[in-house]
Amino acid sequence: MTADTSAAAGGGPEEGSADDADAGPAQDGEVARLQRLQRRTVRVLVASQVLGGVGVGSGVAVVGLLAYELSGTAALSGVSATASTLGAAMAAIVIARLSVARGRRPGLVTGYLVGGLGAAVAVVAAVLGVFWLHVLASAAFGWASASNLQARYAATDLAQPATRARSLSTIVWATTIGAVLGPNLTGPGASVAAVFALPPLAGAYLFSLASFLGAALVQFVWLRPDPLRMVREQAAVPAVAATGKDTIRLAVAAIRASPEATVAVLAITAAHAVMVGIMVMTPVHMEHYGAALQLVGLTISLHIAGMYALSPVMGALADRLGRRNVVLFGLVQLGAAALLAATGDPTGSVWFQGGLVLLGTGWSACLIAGSAWLTDAVPVADRPAVQGTSDLAMNLAGGVGGTLAGIVLAIAGYPALAFGAIVLLVPAAVGAWRLGGLRSRSSA
């Protein structure tokens, strides 16, 4: 039982005791101080998230194009993107290790700095025309993606359980700005690249480099006091050093010890695999049926809006209705999305586009409610390692999902891919449903 749930179960001093009377004003003052620090922490994280999101979006928009240009073959155009996903997966554990030992700030800042290094090396790869160097750069670039993803957990450290999902969702929502603005910097990036006599696609990475350094600076200067270190001091949890294998081993043990944590990780992972698998193959499917490029762009834009724009709504629902209920809601949306995508007309059907919107909102519900549920379900001492391991699984699932989706599309077609995605959601849905009799929302 975690600190959050044990408080709800009782065990404190009797109501009305002299201890309560003496401690009341001091406790109220401490609560007010923590609330002020929490609001400040969220503001700092939003600022860094916007910068980091712009950097990620700018680089992601050109990673495949530059890989194709450097390799000279479409067969290798996805290798750099895969390297970025694997880099983010590896970074999730390293950031978790640093968080366990030293707090949130060192881990997140390190991720952005390594990502900035990756962006710089990508520029060098473009100048030299070396494909393998771009692959290595993309792996380092993925570290910034990992920091952007794990920043949501930093917003939960000082949050009260009753508002934890809303705090987390605010950070996810801030990603919207970067997701929209970043890809639109390809044109301006080419203009900037021309000023420095660089290849046109290298310009987008210059924006990524500046954005990642800006995000690292914001967190290094203003993410003080460190929210994780503060909550650990309150809980009298010492900082410890751990190897990568130790981090994963301890995290897996903590997850297995909690049915709620197990289902939360399963839901987050399944939702991400399904979302990535369907999303990356949707443009290919639409183009195969002759859909206009403008329609393809609109459909993906609506999907991305569904992923991020309604994040605060999902956070509020998770706090109000319970984590488990919103996870189930998200899984149902993903199942409906797959059904609509499988049966809708990709050349202009509102039915089809609605499915892609639901694919985004379902992912959002599972990510936000699942992340808050996971945080509730494990002790403070285990949270950074568990959260990092969950992000590791999430990134690997996305990489595998995207790869297998292409194979399934080529062999069996898009409807088979969508119906297969529904099958992947079943274990998480069954697990969440079976936990209906257990506490799925912390109320300390």
Summary of the structure (lengths in Angstrom):
residues: 444
radius of gyration: 21.9
end to end distance: 12.3
largest distance: 77.2
contacts: 1750
relative contact order: 0.14
helix: 85%
strand: 0%
